[in-house]
Amino acid sequence: MQSDILPIILTVAVSILTLMMVVVGIYVVQVLMRVKKTLDRVNMTIDVAEEKLNAIVSPFQSLMGMSTSIGSGLKVFESFSRWLNRKHDL
């Protein structure tokens, strides 16, 4: 009689554990799907912020490039003026 009850208890225990693992697996998949949606939203937000930041920064970069060009032009003009004055002083 005892030998007949042990396989039944083991079968029930394995069945319950299998059912629990399936439920936990489904829950893990749902959580991972939510995490993916959240990461997609964060990624979109970062992309929008990067676009806005680039739109704000690009005029300043152009201004810096222009000021660098003007500075270089003034240095060339000063060198040329010195060269002319040196020729004139001789």
Summary of the structure (lengths in Angstrom):
residues: 90
radius of gyration: 37.8
end to end distance: 126.9
largest distance: 126.9
contacts: 171
relative contact order: 0.04
helix: 98%
strand: 0%
